């Protein structure tokens, strides 16, 4: 055999074989990429009916009547549709909430509904739920990071603006007011403050901004200190109704006349509005918030399009419309 001819023929066969191997690898690589991108089989939702779902729920605190109502709405709506519900109370403790959610993940719930104590702290377990392929819906407060199917909440920024504009209307421009803030790090605190300050910094004289951690007892103490330091304030914006109730008690004890507006639409505050102890609140529609958070889970498992944010409208509640609001939201 001619050695030169053999060598040339061998080289041609080797090159052709190499081309086929490379081409096969490229084609194979393209195929696997197509199957593993976010919109294909790896993210395909396994459809489940409500009666086949086990939903884990973590509520920030059940000492706040507004969140007790939220818990009841979620539980009743889920059970009405045949879903099993496991509900944990975080007691406003971020570590406990994270441990609770980790435990729910271990129990292999189908979905999680989380009302975060802290929007940043909750992100770690949201990511763990993502890794376990468990969809997460946040309610009333958001998560700063991690993948969330939807956040169902009132429009807190709009509500903060409404509170400030209402105080301007009631007390006049540049009236001296205090702002009692919520839990630092909670999205509701940031958003309600942002909305209120966007109007109040221009049209009101906000003499002090202090946190009471969304807590009634702490708000009472904070308000006592505010009244001593600023005896001439005319109004208080409390970033939740628990704080508004605490502030009202301090104002009553000091025998002062101060216009108070809260934020939530909690029963305790609504009752105080009827008694004339609190002037107003920015009312959230807890019935809609709770039901929508569960419905987002159902829609997800039916592979329906779910909005990243579902903002439920808020309204100013005063003595004029408090009875109507109680009936609408609490059926009372």
SULNOR-V184564 format. One record per backbone hydrogen bond with DSSP energy under -0.5 kcal/mol. NH is the residue of the N-H (numbers start at 1). CO is the residue of the C=O. Records with the same first field share a line. If there is no record, write none. Layout:
NH = CO ; CO
//
This chain:
3 = 1
6 = 2
7 = 3
8 = 4
9 = 5
10 = 6
11 = 7
12 = 8
13 = 9
14 = 10
15 = 11
16 = 12
17 = 13
18 = 14
19 = 15
20 = 16
21 = 17
22 = 18
23 = 19
24 = 20
25 = 21
26 = 22
27 = 23
28 = 24
29 = 25
30 = 26
31 = 27
32 = 28
33 = 29
34 = 30
35 = 31
36 = 32
37 = 33
40 = 37
42 = 35
43 = 40
44 = 41
47 = 45
48 = 301
52 = 49
53 = 50
55 = 53 ; 84
56 = 54 ; 111
57 = 86
58 = 113
59 = 57 ; 88
65 = 63
67 = 64
68 = 64
69 = 65
70 = 66
71 = 67
72 = 68
73 = 69
74 = 70
75 = 71
76 = 72
77 = 73
78 = 74
79 = 75
80 = 76
81 = 77
82 = 79
83 = 78
84 = 53
86 = 55
88 = 57
90 = 59 ; 88
92 = 60
93 = 90
94 = 92
97 = 93
98 = 94
99 = 95
100 = 96
101 = 97
102 = 98
103 = 99
104 = 100
105 = 101
106 = 102
107 = 103
108 = 105
109 = 104
110 = 54
111 = 54
112 = 135
113 = 56
114 = 112 ; 137
115 = 58
116 = 114
119 = 185
122 = 118
123 = 120
124 = 121
125 = 122
126 = 122
127 = 123
128 = 124
129 = 125
130 = 126
131 = 127
132 = 128
133 = 130
134 = 129
135 = 110 ; 133
137 = 112
138 = 150
139 = 114
140 = 152
141 = 139
144 = 119
148 = 146
149 = 136
150 = 136
151 = 308
152 = 138 ; 150
153 = 151 ; 310
155 = 312
156 = 154
159 = 155
160 = 156
161 = 157
162 = 158
163 = 159
164 = 160
165 = 161
166 = 162
167 = 163
168 = 164
169 = 165
170 = 166
171 = 167
172 = 168
174 = 203
175 = 172
177 = 175 ; 205
178 = 235
179 = 208
180 = 178 ; 237
181 = 179 ; 210
186 = 183
190 = 186
191 = 187
192 = 188
193 = 189
194 = 190
195 = 191
196 = 192
197 = 193
198 = 194
199 = 195 ; 196
200 = 196
201 = 197
202 = 199
203 = 199
204 = 200
205 = 175
206 = 204
207 = 177 ; 205
208 = 177
210 = 179
212 = 181
213 = 182
214 = 181
215 = 212
219 = 215
220 = 216
221 = 217
222 = 218
223 = 219
224 = 220
225 = 221
226 = 222
227 = 223
228 = 224
229 = 225
230 = 226
233 = 230
234 = 176
235 = 176
236 = 259
237 = 178
238 = 236 ; 261
239 = 180
241 = 263
244 = 240
245 = 241
246 = 242
247 = 243
248 = 244
249 = 245
250 = 246
251 = 247
252 = 248
253 = 249
254 = 250
255 = 252
256 = 251
258 = 256
259 = 234
261 = 236
262 = 280
264 = 282
270 = 266
271 = 267
272 = 268
273 = 269
274 = 270
275 = 271
276 = 272 ; 273
277 = 272
278 = 272
279 = 260
280 = 260
281 = 317
282 = 262
283 = 281 ; 315
284 = 264
286 = 284
288 = 285
289 = 285
290 = 286
291 = 287
292 = 288
293 = 289
294 = 290
295 = 291
296 = 292
297 = 293
298 = 294
299 = 295
300 = 296
301 = 297
302 = 298 ; 299
303 = 300
304 = 299
310 = 151
311 = 309
312 = 153 ; 310
315 = 283
317 = 281
318 = 316
321 = 318
322 = 318
325 = 321
326 = 322
327 = 323
328 = 324
329 = 325
330 = 326
331 = 326 ; 327
332 = 326
//
